[in-house]
């Protein structure tokens, strides 16, 4: 699994764990006898890891094409960081961003 995809999957697992504490506690309580400790959350995440991995893929795919605001921010940051003026076209920024997300989806 790609490092970025794993980060997203772990974040989704963590978010799901937070939901287990609320009033609509999920089935992990029945499956693993939830007692509020981290071990049971780990067991839940492990048992449902494939789901979190799939969801991470969907989340990354949704981000594959950046918004115009994201592209403008990337170009502005690149220009700000340079000692000499450098022009980065929006299409270049889009191609770089898309390539990064494609790598994360591998």
C-alpha positions as CSV (number, residue, x, y, z in Angstrom):
1,X,0.0,0.0,0.0
2,X,1.2,3.5,-0.8
3,X,2.3,5.7,2.1
4,X,-0.3,8.4,1.4
5,X,-3.1,6.0,0.9
6,X,-2.2,4.4,4.2
7,X,-2.2,7.8,5.9
8,X,-5.7,8.5,4.6
9,X,-6.9,5.0,5.6
10,X,-5.5,5.4,9.1
11,X,-7.2,8.8,9.4
12,X,-10.5,7.3,8.3
13,X,-10.1,4.5,10.9
14,X,-9.4,7.0,13.6
15,X,-12.5,9.0,12.6
16,X,-14.6,5.9,12.7
17,X,-13.2,5.1,16.2
18,X,-14.3,8.6,17.4
19,X,-17.8,7.8,16.2
20,X,-17.8,4.6,18.3
21,X,-17.8,6.8,21.5
22,X,-20.9,8.7,20.5
23,X,-24.6,7.8,21.1
24,X,-24.8,5.8,17.9
25,X,-22.0,3.4,18.9
26,X,-21.2,1.1,16.0
27,X,-21.1,-2.7,15.9
28,X,-17.6,-2.7,17.2
29,X,-19.1,-2.6,20.7
30,X,-20.8,-6.0,20.1
31,X,-17.9,-7.4,18.0
32,X,-15.1,-6.6,20.4
33,X,-16.7,-5.8,23.7
34,X,-15.9,-2.1,23.7
35,X,-14.4,-0.9,27.0
36,X,-13.1,2.5,25.9
37,X,-9.4,1.4,25.6
38,X,-7.2,1.7,22.5
39,X,-6.8,-2.0,22.1
40,X,-10.4,-2.5,21.1
41,X,-10.2,0.4,18.6
42,X,-7.1,-1.3,17.1
43,X,-9.0,-4.6,16.7
44,X,-11.9,-2.8,15.0
45,X,-9.5,-1.0,12.6
46,X,-7.7,-4.3,11.9
47,X,-11.0,-6.1,11.2
48,X,-12.2,-3.4,8.9
49,X,-8.9,-2.4,7.3
50,X,-9.9,-3.4,3.8
51,X,-12.9,-1.1,4.0
52,X,-10.7,1.8,5.2
53,X,-8.3,1.1,2.4
54,X,-11.1,1.2,-0.2
55,X,-12.5,4.4,1.3
56,X,-9.0,5.9,1.1
57,X,-8.9,5.1,-2.6
58,X,-12.2,6.8,-3.1
59,X,-11.1,9.9,-1.1
60,X,-7.9,10.2,-3.1
61,X,-9.7,9.7,-6.4
62,X,-12.1,12.6,-5.5
63,X,-9.1,14.8,-5.0
64,X,-7.4,13.8,-8.3
65,X,-8.3,17.0,-10.2
66,X,-7.4,20.1,-8.2
67,X,-9.7,23.1,-8.0
68,X,-8.8,26.4,-9.6
69,X,-8.2,27.9,-6.2
70,X,-5.8,25.0,-5.3
71,X,-3.9,25.6,-8.6
72,X,-3.6,29.3,-8.0
73,X,-2.4,28.8,-4.5
74,X,0.3,26.4,-5.8
75,X,1.5,28.8,-8.4
76,X,1.5,31.7,-5.9
77,X,3.5,29.7,-3.4
78,X,6.0,28.6,-6.1
79,X,6.5,32.2,-7.2
80,X,6.8,33.4,-3.5
81,X,9.5,30.8,-2.8
82,X,11.7,31.6,-5.8
83,X,14.7,34.0,-5.6
84,X,14.2,34.9,-9.2
85,X,10.8,35.2,-10.9
86,X,9.5,31.9,-12.1
87,X,6.3,31.4,-14.0
88,X,4.4,28.2,-13.4
89,X,1.4,27.7,-15.6
90,X,-1.8,26.4,-14.2
91,X,-1.6,23.5,-16.5
92,X,1.8,22.6,-15.2
93,X,0.5,22.8,-11.6
94,X,-2.5,20.6,-12.5
95,X,-0.3,18.0,-14.1
96,X,2.0,17.9,-11.1
97,X,-0.9,17.6,-8.7
98,X,-2.6,14.9,-10.7
99,X,0.7,13.0,-10.9
100,X,1.1,13.1,-7.2
101,X,-2.4,11.8,-6.6
102,X,-1.9,9.1,-9.2
103,X,1.2,8.0,-7.3
104,X,-0.8,7.9,-4.0
105,X,-3.4,5.7,-5.7
106,X,-0.9,3.0,-6.6
